[in-house]
Amino acid sequence: MHRAAPLVLILCLLTKIAFGAEVVIQSSSDEGVAIAIVGEIEAGDFDQFRKLLAETEVYTGVAIHSPGGDLIEAVRIGRLIRENLLPVTAADSFQIAMYGIIALEHEMFAWWPSVVDGNVFNTCYSACFVIWASGVDRQGGMPVPGAGTIMGLHRPHFDDKYFSALDVDQAQQEYEKLLSLLTDYLVGMGITNTLIEKMLTIPSNELYLLTPDELSSISGMIPAIDEWTASKCSEHEVQPQERADWHLLNDKLLSNLSGPESHYLDILGAKLNSYNDCRRSVFVQAQLERRAK
């Protein structure tokens, strides 16, 4: 990794927040632990995250709720997330509250709303997207008014004081290094070239909001893990026609189902649950084995 100077490289934020991220255990149960990253990403957050992760010995996921922040720190966190096969959820304020993060305990507010076409959304911008992209299973982020989280992108920039002091040749050289760092990272995380190219056309003082289709195309399990867990559970696999039947019957009102249809729906539901439980078990075991190395 190339760093031109010990100055902070940041993704420009449309709104400056006066505090850094809280990196805390947000929930713990028999099924595992969730680590929350809440607030602006700053230097030192990687060390906090690495420390908490090292202290957990059970299946772990990540929830992030942030307006952006330090790009280098986000990349470091993201690489650690991918290395440890962690899923990431772009959590909205309701989820954060349900997970037990009490904003007043940390002297902060856990909600940075955006208003789009009169609808209020939670936000995951810039460096937040960089971290979210690292998840081997990416969830959240769908723009549901009043409850969902929207993703915002733009190209990165250096600290203004540092960058303005460079001559034009130095500035070009350093910016190319920064773009190379970011694009190589995103490509490695499986983000499409089309989306990366779109991001690089957006000035750092503007923001591009991902569409539902764009978000859907990069949500869920990454292809390699998706196919691998499916292969491990092939004996439980639900056939395409069975899935189509389940969706068709599930969309009908229960009161409109005949007795045989209701029975068939129960059978299909049980098969889907068995298949999904198998894949989750395989995934959890893979994560625990990776982290034990």
Backbone hydrogen bonds, N-H to C=O, Kabsch-Sander energy under -0.5 kcal/mol:
donor,donor_aa,acceptor,acceptor_aa,energy
3,R,1,M,-0.5
10,I,8,V,-0.6
10,I,157,H,-1.0
11,L,69,G,-2.5
12,C,10,I,-0.6
21,A,40,E,-1.5
22,E,38,V,-3.3
23,V,21,A,-0.5
24,V,22,E,-0.6
24,V,36,A,-2.0
26,Q,24,V,-0.6
26,Q,34,A,-2.6
27,S,34,A,-1.3
29,S,32,G,-2.5
32,G,29,S,-1.1
33,V,59,Y,-3.0
34,A,27,S,-2.4
35,I,61,G,-2.7
36,A,24,V,-3.2
36,A,34,A,-0.5
37,I,63,A,-2.7
38,V,22,E,-2.7
38,V,36,A,-0.6
39,G,65,H,-2.2
40,E,19,F,-0.7
41,I,68,G,-2.8
45,D,42,E,-2.1
48,Q,44,G,-1.8
49,F,45,D,-2.6
50,R,46,F,-3.0
51,K,47,D,-2.1
52,L,48,Q,-2.3
53,L,49,F,-2.6
54,A,50,R,-2.1
55,E,51,K,-1.2
56,T,52,L,-0.6
56,T,53,L,-1.1
61,G,33,V,-2.2
62,V,87,P,-2.1
63,A,35,I,-2.4
64,I,89,T,-2.7
65,H,37,I,-2.5
66,S,123,T,-0.5
70,D,41,I,-2.7
71,L,9,L,-1.1
72,I,9,L,-0.8
74,A,70,D,-2.0
75,V,71,L,-2.6
76,R,72,I,-2.1
77,I,73,E,-2.4
78,G,74,A,-2.8
79,R,75,V,-2.4
80,L,76,R,-1.6
81,I,77,I,-2.3
82,R,78,G,-2.4
83,E,79,R,-2.4
84,N,80,L,-1.6
85,L,82,R,-1.5
86,L,81,I,-2.1
88,V,137,D,-2.2
89,T,62,V,-2.8
90,A,139,Q,-2.3
91,A,64,I,-1.3
91,A,89,T,-1.3
96,I,92,D,-2.4
97,A,93,S,-2.2
98,M,94,F,-2.4
99,Y,95,Q,-2.3
100,G,97,A,-1.3
101,I,96,I,-1.9
102,I,100,G,-0.8
103,A,101,I,-0.8
105,E,102,I,-1.1
106,H,102,I,-0.8
106,H,103,A,-1.2
107,E,104,L,-1.2
108,M,103,A,-2.0
114,S,121,F,-2.4
116,V,114,S,-0.6
116,V,119,N,-2.5
119,N,116,V,-2.2
121,F,114,S,-2.7
122,N,148,G,-2.3
124,C,150,I,-2.0
125,Y,66,S,-1.2
126,S,152,G,-2.2
128,C,125,Y,-2.8
129,F,126,S,-0.5
130,V,126,S,-1.7
131,I,127,A,-1.8
132,W,128,C,-2.7
133,A,129,F,-2.7
134,S,131,I,-1.5
135,G,132,W,-1.5
136,V,86,L,-2.0
138,R,220,G,-2.1
139,Q,88,V,-2.6
139,Q,137,D,-0.6
141,G,90,A,-0.8
144,V,142,M,-1.9
146,G,120,V,-3.6
147,A,144,V,-2.3
148,G,144,V,-3.9
149,T,142,M,-0.7
150,I,122,N,-2.6
152,G,124,C,-1.7
153,L,208,Y,-2.6
155,R,202,I,-2.4
157,H,10,I,-1.6
159,D,8,V,-0.6
163,F,159,D,-2.7
164,S,160,D,-2.5
165,A,161,K,-0.6
165,A,162,Y,-0.7
166,L,163,F,-1.3
171,A,167,D,-2.8
172,Q,168,V,-2.2
173,Q,169,D,-2.2
174,E,170,Q,-2.8
175,Y,171,A,-2.4
176,E,172,Q,-2.2
177,K,173,Q,-1.6
178,L,174,E,-2.0
179,L,175,Y,-2.7
180,S,176,E,-2.2
181,L,177,K,-2.3
182,L,178,L,-2.3
183,T,179,L,-3.0
184,D,180,S,-2.3
185,Y,181,L,-1.7
186,L,182,L,-2.5
187,V,183,T,-2.6
188,G,184,D,-2.1
189,M,185,Y,-1.3
190,G,187,V,-1.6
191,I,186,L,-2.5
196,I,192,T,-2.1
197,E,193,N,-3.0
198,K,194,T,-2.0
199,M,195,L,-2.4
200,L,196,I,-2.0
201,T,197,E,-0.5
201,T,198,K,-1.3
202,I,199,M,-1.5
206,E,203,P,-2.1
208,Y,153,L,-2.9
209,L,207,L,-0.5
210,L,151,M,-2.1
210,L,208,Y,-0.5
215,L,211,T,-2.6
216,S,212,P,-2.6
217,S,213,D,-1.8
218,I,214,E,-0.6
218,I,215,L,-1.1
219,S,215,L,-0.6
219,S,216,S,-0.8
220,G,138,R,-3.4
222,I,136,V,-2.5
226,D,222,I,-2.6
227,E,223,P,-2.8
228,W,224,A,-2.1
229,T,225,I,-2.6
230,A,226,D,-1.7
231,S,227,E,-2.2
232,K,228,W,-1.7
233,C,229,T,-0.9
233,C,230,A,-0.7
234,S,231,S,-1.0
236,H,233,C,-1.9
237,E,234,S,-1.1
239,Q,237,E,-0.5
243,R,239,Q,-2.3
244,A,240,P,-2.4
245,D,241,Q,-2.5
246,W,242,E,-2.4
247,H,243,R,-2.5
248,L,244,A,-2.3
249,L,245,D,-2.8
250,N,246,W,-2.9
251,D,247,H,-1.5
252,K,249,L,-0.9
256,N,253,L,-2.1
257,L,254,L,-1.3
262,S,258,S,-2.7
263,H,259,G,-2.1
264,Y,260,P,-2.6
265,L,261,E,-2.6
266,D,262,S,-1.9
267,I,263,H,-2.0
268,L,264,Y,-2.6
269,G,265,L,-2.6
270,A,266,D,-2.1
271,K,267,I,-2.0
272,L,268,L,-2.6
273,N,269,G,-2.4
274,S,270,A,-2.2
275,Y,271,K,-2.3
276,N,272,L,-2.8
277,D,273,N,-2.6
278,C,274,S,-2.0
279,R,275,Y,-2.1
280,R,276,N,-2.4
281,S,277,D,-2.3
282,V,278,C,-2.3
283,F,279,R,-2.4
284,V,280,R,-2.9
285,Q,281,S,-2.2
286,A,282,V,-2.2
287,Q,283,F,-2.3
288,L,284,V,-2.4
289,E,285,Q,-2.4
290,R,286,A,-2.3
291,R,287,Q,-2.4
292,A,288,L,-1.1
293,K,289,E,-0.6
293,K,290,R,-1.0
